[in-house]
Each structure stands twice: as structure tokens, then as C-alpha cells.
């Protein structure tokens, strides 16, 4: 009876492993932990800024108390996570990369705004030739130019943005090349092979389980 219980346990374990491969579960990664730390940090900062908190909650006392309670919990959890030196170090790198990526996107957006403001025909079309809107747009473009100049003065940032753009273009070209009918057929073949491999893997798992059981029965 005891041996039969062991058999059932092993069989179920094999089935669970096989099933798990078919389901996509999000693992806890350094990136997800860093994202959580940033979220917790933002809650704590918001609760500490009375002016911003009042603005965010429209000065609703209940909402303010709720945010402050969440901030208290967040502060405790953040302190625990921050005690992990390795995680903090990794997050510094990840956050820096995300900041750089955001700044590259911002530069692209600012450039687009400035180019539109400098194109009289496009600007007139965009604002339906409304003088007030055109003036407001040009004022925004002037502010955008100041921000863009500040970002472009960072040679390291410029180099990373250029490298990222080149890499993206290369990947797009590779993707276009692989989208040919021949590549599609190959992909289907690979998918079929992959499916067969998964079935074989599951079968092998069951065979291994039965082999263990057989050995156990011989030892009885």
C-alpha cells in the first residue's frame, strides 16, 4: 500500500511538470523586483509630499489616509528589499538603462515637435490655421528645443541612442528577411518538431516513472 502511494506521487509529479511547460507563468526576476521597489518608493515619496498628495487625492481626507497607510506598509517592505545589496546594485543598472531608453524616446519626440513647428505648411494644417494654437505650439517647440539641447549635450547618451537605433534597424531587417515563404515553412517545421519533442519529453518522463516503480517492485 505504501509503495502504491509512492507510485501515485511520482506519476502526479511527472504530469504536473509536463503541464507546467504548457502554461506561461511570470517568474520573479530582478527586473520585476526593481519595478516593485520603484513602485513602493513612489508611494512613500507621494505620502511624504503633502502638496502633491493633496493634489493627487483632491484633498480628500479618506484618500489621503489610505495613501499614507499604504506608504507605511510600502516603507517596511522597501526597507527589507533595500537590505539586499545585490538587488540594489542590479536595480541601479536596470534603472539607469530604463532612464536612458526613456531619454532616447524623449529626444525623438522633441525632435518631431520642433520639426513640425518649423514646417509652416504642416503646422497650419495641424492647427487648422488657428493663430492662437500656432503661437502656443511654437512656444512649446521653443521649450522643447531647450530640453533637446540639454539632452544632446550628453555625448554618452547620444552614443547609446545611436547604437540602439542601429541595433533596432538591424533587427528589423533580419525580421523582414526571415518573413519569406521559405522561412515561414521552416518555422512551421520547427514548430511541429518542437511539439513532437514535447510529447517525447512527456513520454520519457512517464517511462522513467514506471521504471522507478518497476525497480521498486523487484526490491519488495
Secondary structure, 3 states (H helix, E strand, C coil): CHHHHHHHHHHHHHHHHHHHHHCCCCCCCHHHHHHHHHHHHHHHHHHHCHHHHHHHCCCCHHHHHHHHHHHHHHHHHHHHHHCCHHHHHHHHHHHHHHHHHHHHHHHHHHHHHHHHHHCHHHHHHHCCCCHHHHHHHHHHHHHHHHHHHHHHCCHHHHHHHHHHHHHHHHHHHHHHHCCCHHHHHHHHHHHHHHHHHHHHHHHHHHHHHHHHHHHHHHHC
